């Protein structure tokens, strides 16, 4: 018993006040507490997850679910089973430039300024007249009026990397890398090779040269590569004559593979705190091939030989996107929270409702959202999530304040306790990246005309009686 009593010197000193004989103990304890508090604070700071935002334009849950049921799409399946998902509500006319810029800024297009595919040349504030083509140019990074996630996070000292997002050319300075949307041949005539000399395709500028060998051009797409998506007999027409669907496939396939290869190489050099990569293939293929996947929705008889050739094209593109997703997941650090998002879903458009006969799929208001990683709830479904919520959620996860003027919210219910910590607020984010003053020549590129051609082909500009290629608006809120 006595020895036990003797082993309790701490009790004695704890009873003492700091000014007396326990002073040294007291100082030591205070110092210890300070060290513990500091290291907890530091751990909290440094244990913030990395974020990977994967944008899949036009990804549609109904296609993903039915393919998962058939045992396909193992990586999407993993995200659904192990993560939190939602029907992500889009807004407005669900046009990609508007919505993607909302996803990465948290702002309505009236605020972020990217309100269509094109703008009037010579005026960065005025929306282009959709019926007039001569003086229109595709939207550029110079037309965005608010900072994007990569700007905000760069300014806060995080490393960032972004690949392929809408309206990112000319590439702006970030604390990491930026590969702009003009780096690939994405929305471009396959003959438009002049863009090889286009400036500001990447930040830093010299990165473009280092990545040049990764560009897949549409005319390099081989019959063997096409065979995974359509029957062997199909050949691409000369797409300058018409916007045939095989040429559209070649272009979007080339873009998807280019950004996939770029993403892999840049991730292999080291994953930034915030990584974001955009893929367009599912959207373009869904526009042009829907009636072959679901001929019963076509509102006309689809020739059997077309069904043979293209019946599997959309699902093949989802399989490819799933493989790409898997290859990215393999590269991410263990502490990465992955957010897969689409700007809208997809649905069939019957023949008599089309403004362009070959465009058989159009946007549905609700797209895909899947959040996956450490601290993300498993098998959870959010009932209320929108494209406005992505930026606030990413900021909160990375320990940065959410701006009060963002209309979305942090998707708190997707995360286990302690993942988010206290959510700080700031009035507004309005610091833009530092760039040279705008020069008209800086935002016109040799491939502008080819890009406009393609937008016209898909019905995004000047395609129908209503001037926008749309006979129907994308849908009601419960769509
Ligand atoms: Zn889209």
Boltz pocket constraint, residues with backbone or C-beta under 6 A from the ligand:
constraints:
  - pocket:
      binder: B
      contacts: [[A, 57], [A, 58], [A, 94], [A, 95], [A, 96], [A, 283], [A, 343], [A, 344]]
      max_distance: 6.0
